[in-house]
Amino acid sequence: MDKDNEKQEIFSERVRAGKRTYFFDVKATRSNDYYLTITESKRKYKDDGYTYEKHKIFLYKEDFDKFVCALNNTVNHVKDELMPDLDFSQFDQDNNNHNNEKHSKPVEKEKEATESGIDSELKWD
């Protein structure tokens, strides 16, 4: 049995961004400890159809606050220091059109497509 399939998924949020989709998943270990996986899935066309290139980050509870702080600081630096004249709210319109979705259960349909034998999923074990 695949180790990833043994982990219980508690919550999933999907963010669609052009050819990329980001999955933010809360998973539980057998001992009911929780962690996040952040997956970037990029659709690519190959000779016989589409494949998915995936990159995954595992984020453990002891690093949540440090990660969120660093992400916020980095994003704010770009917005405030490097691109202060850009109206970032113009990009929020895409988010209001159901491109970002919260799910209490895994996003099964799209995940099945990206995890099928056809894609080029990267394994991190």
Secondary structure, 3 states (H helix, E strand, C coil): CCHHHHCEEEEEEEEEECCEEEEEEEEECCCCCEEEEEEEEEEEEECCEEEEEEEEEEEEHHHHHHHHHHHHHHHHHHHHHHCCCCCHHHHHHHHHHHHEEEECCCCHHHHHHHCCCCCECCCCC
